[in-house]
């Protein structure tokens, strides 16, 4: 079985340059690696920013929905509220979409940071892949670091459970 990190390296790197001659080709190569590294780290950071923006949108949307539901729920209708099943399906659908969007961003960022680590192998220092990630216990020691994206995935689940519970309270109370 092939090591995934070795497979990543083989897919990342093109042929290495020939030793530096009088034309300074290696220096150009090293500058290109550094520039690609900077660009790639910036792209990874932008994915994180988009994830935060998406979370803000869904959090605001769901907070508004809960506020409206609580306000309307203060004077519930006299008869059974089975008609609430339609909006329940809508909000559960958006919670499902939110959950998978966060999951997708987590997977995308994981892949991006693996590539960042492979790029750092060609740089003089490896601040993220070897130093910072090691200092954080490589994501396995929760007393040192608990990946935010794992926590983020619980929020849409909690909202979905709140909606289902609210539906049953409104329907059967």
URQUI-V639045 format. One line per field, one symbol per residue. ss: DSSP state (H for helix, E for strand, - for the rest). burial: # if it has 16 or more other ideal C-beta (glycine too) atoms within 10 Angstrom, else .. A space follows every 10 residues. Layout:
# URQUI-V639045
ss: ???
burial: ???
This chain:
# URQUI-V639045
ss: ---HHHHHHH HH-------- ----HHHHHH HHHHHHHHHH HHHHHHHHHH HHHHHHHHHH HHHHHHHHHH HHH------- ---HHHHHHH HHHHHHHHHH HHHHHHHHHH HHHHHHHHHH ------HHHH HHHHH-HHH- -------HHH HHHHHHHHHH HHHHHHHHHH HH-
burial: .......... .......... .........# ..#...#..# #..#..#... #..##..#.. .#..##..#. .......... #..#...#.. ##.##..##. ##..##..#. .######### .#...#.##. ..#....... ........#. .##.##..## .##..##..# ...
